[in-house]
Amino acid sequence: MKVWAYIFISTRHPRKVVQAIRTIPRVVKADAVFGTPMRLLL
């Protein structure tokens, strides 16, 4: 069964957090939305 989820997080260090999130197994995509403190995981 495939499950897709959008997860929004807030951080003061977007580049470091996005790079770390991309190393998590089964994370398909992690992007930083600059100009807003939210990050999107898919």
C-alpha positions in Angstrom: 0.0 0.0 0.0 1.4 3.4 -0.9 0.8 6.4 1.3 1.4 10.0 0.3 1.6 12.8 2.8 2.5 16.4 2.9 4.2 17.5 6.0 4.9 21.1 6.9 7.6 22.1 9.4 9.1 25.4 10.6 12.8 25.9 11.0 15.4 28.7 11.3 17.9 26.6 9.3 16.1 25.6 6.1 19.0 24.4 4.0 20.4 22.2 6.8 17.0 20.7 7.6 16.1 20.0 4.0 19.4 18.2 3.4 18.9 16.1 6.5 15.3 15.3 5.6 16.4 14.1 2.2 18.6 11.4 3.8 15.6 9.8 5.6 14.6 6.5 3.9 11.4 6.7 1.8 11.3 10.5 1.7 10.6 11.1 -2.0 11.1 14.9 -2.0 12.0 17.6 0.4 11.8 21.3 -0.6 12.4 24.6 1.2 9.9 27.3 0.5 12.0 30.5 1.0 10.2 33.6 2.2 8.1 31.5 4.6 9.3 29.4 7.5 7.4 26.3 6.3 9.1 23.3 4.6 7.3 20.7 2.5 8.0 16.9 2.5 6.5 14.5 0.1 
